[in-house]
Amino acid sequence: MKQGPYKAHLEEINQRMAATPGPIPHHRAAFRKGYSWSGLPHKEQLQIWNHVWHNNNNWRTQLQAFFYLESIMKDPEQLKAIWDLIVYWQDNSSDWAMNDSLSKIYTKALEVLPVKVYSQLKKWNKDADLWKRRQSVVSLLYYHSTKKTYLPFEKITALVTPLLADKEYYVQKGVGWTMRELYGVYPQEALAYFKTHIKDISAIAFTIAIEKLDKAGKEELKELRKRKG
């Protein structure tokens, strides 16, 4: 671990985490108490948290860094300012929980920097790293109810379609999640897309994708899947 000038900061976080057992709300409350550097300008705080994210494999400590991003993500100007740094947080995301935590931030960045962030998602869509491929679709919508604006349907499916045949379980979970949220935003177009690709959608993704359909809609797609299978 590279501690350097941030050794004291890491020790402060780790000490607090050692004294904070229990579920995630306890860890969120621990963050809200503030740290010795919480009064610094955001630019300086971000450098500290950036170091913490990249130089600590303790998920509890990493989670504190995520909470910092979460605390400023409602400020469009802050999101624009930090994107060029936090895009690299994905490089140190190797499990679904941390990956999806970043999705919550990245999907908001997509709203304020649509061209720049979408360009990055396109690169991740073809990456050898399964977590980057997962991120390339989950960040498109995350939970659509948390967003104010959405990309056009075609730009979303342009990243979903290449991953329909992906062999990785967690990528397929992400594909299904994104298709489910897509139905929440573009129901008619999504339903047509489901039917067009009914043979291509994996069993893992299909189960998640149809969660929000009514009973009749689910049965229709299941029957179509059987006939086309």
ZADREN-82870 format. One record per atom (N, C-alpha, C): x, y, z; residue in three letters. Coordinates in steps of 0.05 Angstrom, whole numbers, padded with zeros to 5 digits, always signed. Example, Ala and Ser with C-alpha at 12.3 -4.5 7.8 and 13.67 -1.06 7.14 Angstrom:
<pts>
+00264-00114+00156ala/+00246-00090+00156ala/+00264-00066+00156ala/+00257-00045+00142ser/+00273-00021+00143ser/+00258+00001+00157ser/
</pts>
This chain:
<pts>
+00016-00024+00000met/+00000+00000+00000met/+00017+00025+00000met/+00012+00044-00018lys/+00027+00069-00020lys/+00013+00089-00001lys/+00026+00095+00021gln/+00014+00113+00040gln/+00024+00142+00036gln/+00051+00146+00034gly/+00061+00172+00029gly/+00050+00193+00047gly/+00043+00217+00036pro/+00033+00239+00053pro/+00005+00233+00065pro/-00007+00212+00056tyr/-00035+00206+00065tyr/-00036+00185+00087tyr/-00013+00178+00098lys/-00012+00157+00119lys/-00030+00163+00142lys/-00030+00188+00152ala/-00046+00196+00175ala/-00076+00194+00168ala/-00083+00202+00143his/-00111+00201+00135his/-00121+00172+00134his/-00105+00154+00123leu/-00113+00126+00122leu/-00116+00114+00150leu/-00098+00121+00168glu/-00099+00111+00195glu/-00124+00121+00209glu/-00131+00146+00205glu/-00155+00157+00217glu/-00180+00142+00207glu/-00182+00137+00181ile/-00205+00122+00170ile/-00205+00094+00181ile/-00183+00080+00180asn/-00182+00053+00189asn/-00188+00049+00218asn/-00180+00068+00234gln/-00187+00067+00263gln/-00217+00070+00267gln/-00229+00088+00252arg/-00258+00092+00254arg/-00273+00067+00244arg/-00263+00055+00222met/-00276+00031+00212met/-00274+00008+00231met/-00251+00006+00245ala/-00248-00016+00264ala/-00268-00013+00287ala/-00277+00011+00292ala/-00296+00016+00314ala/-00325+00018+00303ala/-00329+00011+00277thr/-00355+00013+00265thr/-00364-00013+00254thr/-00374-00031+00270pro/-00385-00057+00259pro/-00413-00053+00249pro/-00424-00074+00239gly/-00452-00073+00231gly/-00457-00066+00202gly/-00483-00060+00195pro/-00491-00056+00167pro/-00482-00029+00156pro/-00488-00025+00130ile/-00479-00002+00116ile/-00489+00025+00128ile/-00513+00026+00138pro/-00522+00052+00151pro/-00503+00061+00173pro/-00491+00042+00187his/-00472+00050+00208his/-00447+00063+00196his/-00439+00053+00173his/-00415+00063+00160his/-00421+00091+00148his/-00445+00094+00138arg/-00453+00120+00127arg/-00454+00141+00150arg/-00464+00132+00173ala/-00465+00150+00196ala/-00437+00158+00205ala/-00419+00138+00203ala/-00391+00144+00210ala/-00379+00165+00192ala/-00385+00164+00167phe/-00375+00184+00148phe/-00387+00212+00155phe/-00412+00213+00162arg/-00425+00238+00167arg/-00413+00253+00192arg/-00399+00238+00209lys/-00386+00251+00232lys/-00363+00269+00223lys/-00353+00265+00199gly/-00332+00281+00188gly/-00305+00271+00197gly/-00284+00279+00182tyr/-00257+00273+00188tyr/-00241+00298+00192tyr/-00216+00295+00200ser/-00200+00319+00207ser/-00196+00337+00183ser/-00200+00326+00158trp/-00196+00342+00134trp/-00223+00350+00121trp/-00245+00345+00134ser/-00271+00350+00121ser/-00276+00379+00116ser/-00262+00397+00129gly/-00265+00426+00124gly/-00249+00437+00102gly/-00232+00420+00090leu/-00215+00429+00068leu/-00231+00434+00042leu/-00221+00450+00024pro/-00235+00454-00002pro/-00239+00426-00015pro/-00260+00424-00031his/-00267+00398-00044his/-00244+00387-00060his/-00230+00405-00074lys/-00207+00396-00091lys/-00187+00381-00074lys/-00181+00391-00050glu/-00161+00378-00033glu/-00172+00353-00021glu/-00198+00353-00013gln/-00210+00329-00002gln/-00210+00307-00023gln/-00216+00314-00048leu/-00218+00294-00069leu/-00191+00280-00072leu/-00169+00294-00070gln/-00143+00282-00073gln/-00138+00261-00051gln/-00147+00267-00027ile/-00145+00248-00005ile/-00161+00223-00010ile/-00186+00228-00017trp/-00204+00205-00022trp/-00196+00189-00046trp/-00185+00202-00066asn/-00175+00188-00089asn/-00153+00169-00081asn/-00135+00178-00064his/-00113+00161-00054his/-00124+00138-00038his/-00144+00143-00022val/-00156+00122-00005val/-00168+00100-00022val/-00183+00108-00043trp/-00195+00089-00061trp/-00175+00070-00074trp/-00154+00082-00084his/-00135+00067-00100his/-00114+00052-00084his/-00112+00058-00058asn/-00090+00046-00042asn/-00100+00032-00017asn/-00124+00021-00019asn/-00135+00007+00003asn/-00154-00015-00007asn/-00150-00040+00001asn/-00167-00062-00007asn/-00188-00069+00013asn/-00190-00053+00034asn/-00210-00057+00055asn/-00236-00044+00045asn/-00256-00059+00040trp/-00281-00048+00028trp/-00294-00028+00046trp/-00290-00031+00072arg/-00302-00011+00091arg/-00290+00016+00087arg/-00263+00016+00083thr/-00249+00041+00079thr/-00256+00053+00051thr/-00256+00036+00031gln/-00264+00045+00004gln/-00292+00057+00004gln/-00310+00045+00020leu/-00337+00055+00021leu/-00338+00084+00031leu/-00320+00091+00049gln/-00319+00118+00059gln/-00312+00138+00036gln/-00295+00129+00018ala/-00288+00145-00005ala/-00312+00148-00023ala/-00328+00127-00027phe/-00352+00129-00042phe/-00372+00148-00030phe/-00374+00148-00004phe/-00393+00166+00010phe/-00386+00195+00004phe/-00360+00200+00001tyr/-00351+00227-00005tyr/-00362+00235-00032tyr/-00359+00218-00052leu/-00370+00224-00079leu/-00400+00227-00078leu/-00413+00210-00063glu/-00442+00212-00060glu/-00451+00238-00049glu/-00434+00249-00031ser/-00442+00274-00017ser/-00441+00299-00036ser/-00426+00296-00058ile/-00424+00319-00076ile/-00437+00314-00104ile/-00449+00291-00108met/-00457+00284-00135met/-00482+00300-00144met/-00496+00313-00126lys/-00519+00329-00134lys/-00511+00356-00145lys/-00486+00363-00144asp/-00476+00388-00154asp/-00465+00384-00182asp/-00479+00393-00203pro/-00470+00388-00230pro/-00441+00398-00236pro/-00435+00421-00225glu/-00408+00432-00230glu/-00387+00415-00217glu/-00392+00405-00193gln/-00373+00387-00180gln/-00369+00362-00196gln/-00391+00351-00206leu/-00389+00326-00222leu/-00372+00331-00247leu/-00376+00353-00260lys/-00360+00360-00284lys/-00330+00362-00277lys/-00325+00374-00253ala/-00298+00379-00245ala/-00283+00353-00237ala/-00297+00334-00227ile/-00284+00310-00216ile/-00283+00287-00236ile/-00298+00288-00258trp/-00300+00265-00275trp/-00273+00255-00285trp/-00255+00272-00293asp/-00229+00263-00304asp/-00212+00248-00284asp/-00219+00251-00258leu/-00205+00236-00237leu/-00220+00211-00230leu/-00246+00213-00225ile/-00260+00190-00215ile/-00266+00169-00236ile/-00262+00175-00262val/-00265+00155-00282val/-00246+00132-00277val/-00223+00138-00265tyr/-00203+00117-00260tyr/-00208+00101-00235tyr/-00229+00109-00220trp/-00237+00092-00197trp/-00246+00065-00206trp/-00256+00064-00230gln/-00265+00038-00241gln/-00242+00018-00243gln/-00218+00028-00246asp/-00195+00010-00248asp/-00190-00006-00222asp/-00201+00005-00200asn/-00197-00009-00174asn/-00225-00018-00164asn/-00241-00028-00182ser/-00268-00038-00175ser/-00269-00066-00185ser/-00268-00085-00167ser/-00267-00114-00175ser/-00288-00131-00161ser/-00310-00119-00153asp/-00332-00135-00143asp/-00358-00120-00149asp/-00380-00134-00149trp/-00405-00122-00158trp/-00414-00099-00140trp/-00409-00100-00114ala/-00419-00080-00095ala/-00405-00053-00101ala/-00378-00053-00102met/-00363-00029-00108met/-00369-00019-00136met/-00372-00037-00155asn/-00378-00030-00182asn/-00404-00015-00184asn/-00424-00026-00170asp/-00451-00013-00172asp/-00452+00012-00156asp/-00435+00015-00135ser/-00433+00041-00121ser/-00424+00062-00140ser/-00404+00056-00156leu/-00394+00075-00176leu/-00415+00081-00197leu/-00432+00062-00203ser/-00453+00066-00223ser/-00471+00089-00214ser/-00476+00091-00189lys/-00493+00112-00178lys/-00482+00139-00184lys/-00455+00141-00183ile/-00441+00167-00189ile/-00439+00171-00219ile/-00430+00151-00233tyr/-00425+00153-00261tyr/-00450+00160-00277tyr/-00473+00149-00269thr/-00498+00155-00283thr/-00506+00184-00281thr/-00499+00196-00258lys/-00505+00225-00255lys/-00485+00241-00271lys/-00460+00232-00272ala/-00440+00246-00289ala/-00449+00245-00319ala/-00461+00223-00326leu/-00471+00219-00354leu/-00492+00241-00360leu/-00507+00249-00341glu/-00527+00270-00345glu/-00515+00297-00351glu/-00492+00303-00338val/-00481+00330-00341val/-00458+00331-00362val/-00447+00308-00368leu/-00426+00306-00388leu/-00433+00282-00408leu/-00456+00284-00421pro/-00465+00261-00436pro/-00446+00251-00458pro/-00433+00269-00472val/-00416+00261-00494val/-00390+00248-00483val/-00378+00261-00463lys/-00353+00251-00452lys/-00356+00224-00438lys/-00377+00223-00421val/-00381+00198-00406val/-00390+00175-00424val/-00407+00181-00442tyr/-00416+00159-00461tyr/-00393+00149-00477tyr/-00375+00166-00485ser/-00351+00157-00499ser/-00335+00138-00483ser/-00333+00143-00456gln/-00319+00124-00439gln/-00333+00098-00436gln/-00360+00099-00434leu/-00375+00075-00431leu/-00372+00057-00456leu/-00370+00070-00480lys/-00366+00055-00504lys/-00339+00040-00504lys/-00319+00052-00492lys/-00293+00039-00490lys/-00295+00016-00471lys/-00308+00020-00448trp/-00310-00002-00428trp/-00327-00025-00439trp/-00345-00019-00457asn/-00363-00039-00468asn/-00347-00061-00482asn/-00323-00055-00492lys/-00306-00074-00506lys/-00282-00083-00490lys/-00281-00075-00465asp/-00257-00081-00449asp/-00255-00110-00440asp/-00231-00120-00436ala/-00227-00147-00427ala/-00236-00151-00398ala/-00237-00129-00383asp/-00245-00130-00355asp/-00275-00132-00353asp/-00285-00154-00341leu/-00314-00158-00339leu/-00328-00136-00324leu/-00314-00124-00304trp/-00327-00103-00288trp/-00330-00078-00304trp/-00312-00073-00322lys/-00315-00049-00340lys/-00338-00054-00359lys/-00340-00078-00369arg/-00363-00084-00388arg/-00389-00081-00373arg/-00390-00091-00348arg/-00415-00088-00333arg/-00421-00058-00328arg/-00400-00043-00321gln/-00404-00015-00316gln/-00414+00000-00341gln/-00406-00010-00365ser/-00413+00004-00389ser/-00443+00004-00394ser/-00458-00015-00382val/-00487-00016-00385val/-00502-00006-00360val/-00492-00014-00337val/-00507-00007-00313val/-00507+00024-00309val/-00485+00037-00316ser/-00484+00066-00313ser/-00503+00081-00332ser/-00512+00068-00353leu/-00530+00081-00372leu/-00556+00091-00359leu/-00566+00075-00341leu/-00592+00082-00328leu/-00591+00079-00297leu/-00573+00061-00287tyr/-00573+00054-00259tyr/-00602+00048-00251tyr/-00613+00061-00231tyr/-00642+00060-00226tyr/-00654+00085-00240tyr/-00669+00081-00261his/-00678+00103-00277his/-00693+00125-00261his/-00705+00116-00239ser/-00720+00136-00222ser/-00702+00156-00209ser/-00676+00151-00208thr/-00658+00170-00196thr/-00648+00191-00216thr/-00656+00189-00241lys/-00646+00206-00262lys/-00667+00226-00271lys/-00657+00249-00281lys/-00675+00269-00292lys/-00676+00269-00323lys/-00654+00260-00335thr/-00653+00258-00364thr/-00641+00231-00372thr/-00649+00222-00396tyr/-00640+00196-00406tyr/-00628+00199-00434tyr/-00610+00181-00440leu/-00600+00180-00468leu/-00622+00169-00486leu/-00620+00174-00512pro/-00639+00162-00530pro/-00638+00132-00529pro/-00660+00120-00535phe/-00663+00090-00534phe/-00641+00077-00550phe/-00635+00087-00574glu/-00616+00074-00592glu/-00588+00075-00580glu/-00581+00096-00566lys/-00554+00098-00554lys/-00551+00078-00531lys/-00572+00073-00517ile/-00571+00054-00495ile/-00569+00025-00506ile/-00586+00018-00525thr/-00585-00009-00536thr/-00559-00014-00552thr/-00546+00007-00561ala/-00521+00004-00576ala/-00500-00008-00558ala/-00502-00005-00532leu/-00483-00016-00513leu/-00494-00042-00501leu/-00520-00045-00500val/-00532-00070-00489val/-00528-00093-00509val/-00534-00089-00534thr/-00534-00110-00554thr/-00508-00125-00555thr/-00485-00112-00556pro/-00459-00127-00558pro/-00454-00145-00534pro/-00468-00141-00512leu/-00463-00157-00488leu/-00484-00178-00483leu/-00503-00181-00501leu/-00523-00201-00498leu/-00511-00229-00497leu/-00489-00233-00512ala/-00477-00259-00513ala/-00452-00262-00494ala/-00448-00242-00477asp/-00425-00243-00459asp/-00427-00267-00441asp/-00405-00280-00436lys/-00405-00305-00420lys/-00403-00301-00390lys/-00397-00276-00381glu/-00394-00272-00353glu/-00420-00267-00338glu/-00423-00281-00316tyr/-00448-00280-00300tyr/-00455-00252-00292tyr/-00435-00237-00281tyr/-00441-00211-00270tyr/-00446-00191-00293tyr/-00435-00195-00316val/-00442-00179-00339val/-00471-00183-00347val/-00479-00209-00347gln/-00507-00215-00354gln/-00527-00203-00333gln/-00519-00204-00308lys/-00536-00191-00288lys/-00539-00161-00294lys/-00517-00149-00302gly/-00518-00120-00309gly/-00535-00115-00334gly/-00533-00133-00353val/-00549-00130-00377val/-00579-00132-00370val/-00586-00152-00354gly/-00614-00155-00346gly/-00624-00130-00331gly/-00608-00120-00313trp/-00614-00097-00297trp/-00620-00073-00316trp/-00603-00069-00335thr/-00606-00046-00353thr/-00630-00049-00371thr/-00636-00074-00380met/-00660-00078-00396met/-00685-00073-00379met/-00685-00081-00354arg/-00708-00076-00337arg/-00713-00046-00334arg/-00691-00031-00330glu/-00694-00002-00326glu/-00702+00011-00353glu/-00692+00000-00375leu/-00699+00010-00401leu/-00729+00008-00406leu/-00741-00013-00397tyr/-00770-00017-00400tyr/-00784+00005-00384tyr/-00772+00013-00361gly/-00785+00034-00345gly/-00784+00062-00358gly/-00766+00066-00376val/-00763+00092-00390val/-00776+00092-00417val/-00771+00070-00432tyr/-00782+00068-00460tyr/-00797+00041-00462tyr/-00820+00039-00450pro/-00834+00013-00449pro/-00841+00001-00476pro/-00851+00016-00494gln/-00859+00004-00520gln/-00834-00004-00536gln/-00815+00013-00537glu/-00790+00007-00552glu/-00775-00016-00539glu/-00775-00017-00513ala/-00761-00039-00499ala/-00775-00065-00504ala/-00801-00065-00503leu/-00816-00090-00508leu/-00810-00101-00536leu/-00809-00083-00555ala/-00803-00091-00583ala/-00774-00102-00584ala/-00756-00090-00570tyr/-00728-00098-00569tyr/-00727-00126-00556tyr/-00741-00131-00535phe/-00741-00157-00522phe/-00750-00178-00542phe/-00771-00172-00557lys/-00782-00192-00576lys/-00762-00197-00599lys/-00750-00176-00608thr/-00730-00179-00630thr/-00707-00197-00622thr/-00698-00193-00597his/-00674-00207-00587his/-00681-00230-00568his/-00705-00240-00570ile/-00714-00260-00550ile/-00696-00285-00549ile/-00685-00292-00572lys/-00667-00316-00573lys/-00639-00309-00562lys/-00632-00284-00563asp/-00604-00276-00556asp/-00601-00270-00526asp/-00623-00264-00513ile/-00621-00256-00484ile/-00616-00281-00467ile/-00596-00279-00450ser/-00590-00302-00433ser/-00612-00307-00412ser/-00613-00331-00401ala/-00633-00337-00381ala/-00629-00318-00356ala/-00604-00312-00350ile/-00598-00295-00327ile/-00610-00267-00332ile/-00603-00256-00355ala/-00613-00229-00362ala/-00643-00228-00365ala/-00654-00248-00378phe/-00683-00249-00384phe/-00700-00247-00358phe/-00692-00263-00338thr/-00707-00263-00313thr/-00709-00235-00301thr/-00686-00221-00301ile/-00686-00194-00290ile/-00700-00174-00308ile/-00696-00176-00334ala/-00707-00157-00353ala/-00737-00155-00352ala/-00751-00177-00347ile/-00780-00176-00348ile/-00793-00172-00320ile/-00778-00165-00300glu/-00789-00163-00273glu/-00811-00142-00271glu/-00810-00120-00287lys/-00830-00099-00284lys/-00854-00102-00303lys/-00853-00123-00320leu/-00876-00127-00337leu/-00899-00138-00322leu/-00924-00134-00331asp/-00947-00146-00318asp/-00947-00176-00325asp/-00965-00190-00312lys/-00966-00219-00315lys/-00969-00228-00344lys/-00988-00214-00358ala/-00993-00221-00386ala/-00968-00217-00403ala/-00955-00195-00398gly/-00931-00188-00414gly/-00909-00208-00409gly/-00906-00217-00384lys/-00885-00237-00378lys/-00892-00263-00392lys/-00917-00271-00391glu/-00925-00297-00403glu/-00921-00296-00433glu/-00927-00273-00445glu/-00924-00271-00474glu/-00895-00275-00482glu/-00877-00262-00468leu/-00849-00264-00474leu/-00838-00292-00469leu/-00847-00304-00447lys/-00838-00331-00441lys/-00847-00350-00462lys/-00872-00347-00472glu/-00882-00365-00493glu/-00866-00360-00519glu/-00861-00335-00525leu/-00846-00329-00549leu/-00818-00341-00548leu/-00807-00340-00524arg/-00780-00351-00520arg/-00780-00381-00524arg/-00801-00394-00516lys/-00803-00423-00519lys/-00805-00430-00549lys/-00821-00414-00563arg/-00826-00420-00592arg/-00800-00415-00608arg/-00786-00395-00601lys/-00762-00387-00616lys/-00737-00402-00607lys/-00739-00415-00583gly/-00715-00428-00572gly/-00706-00453-00587gly/
</pts>
